[in-house]
């Protein structure tokens, strides 16, 4: 069974159901995997509205957290959401970090690496602002595989409309696979590079919540759905619903997989 939402979903709520809430869970796992001691200085590259920053503040015991993002709107959201004396947020890009060399012990990013205008330059900047022996880490969605929240949508869309492959993040984003991710970190000069999957459960109360999250606000799935006809949209919706294992109450579970990567700066 499916339900109709009691009230319209906002763009922020839709982002949460599409990737936001799963990203927060992955962020906590990343911080735990890094296993760095308390009292360190952390930099969150491309902090957005603060998903990874929140995980760092809650999990790492950081003495200081700085988040940067090119979006002034996202920086405002992060400041409003994370009112912590240890945290500060600034508008800046990963390719031109406004910090002195060795200002941070850990440099991390969540869902950012695929969107960098110059990934090589950004990696050099991340290493410049970190101390010798410090950590650089991040995570990206496994769009081509087990980021099922989005993958199931694109599989249904491509089955209905072959042209959808041009919008599919799995085809567009090079760094959503483990080997290119590893290569980026190794070629930038980082030591002891490791890549691992992080799977978190993505649990939905009903199909309408899932579909509305995919098609409200902005983002790749939203832009694609807005570009096609109503008949095509409905055919994709039907095929997607039929592909899921719905319980009698309409709820279902998917997996949200990210690839996490970490490396160490030479001492």
Buried (B, 14 or more C-beta within 10 A) or exposed (E): EEEEEEEEBEEEBBBBBBBBBBBBBBBBBBBEBBEBEEEBBBBBBBBBBBBBBBBBBBBBBBEBBBBBBBBEEBBEBBBEBBEEEBBBBBBBBBBEBEBEEBBBBBBBBBBBBBBBEEBEBBBBBBBBBBBEEBBBBBBBBBBBBBBBBBBBBBBBBBBBBEEBEEBBBBBBBEBBBBEBBBBBBEEBEBEEBEBBBBBBEBEBEBBBBBBBBBBBBEBBBBEBBEEBEEEBBEBBBEBBBEEBEBEEEBBBEBBBBBBBBBBBBEE
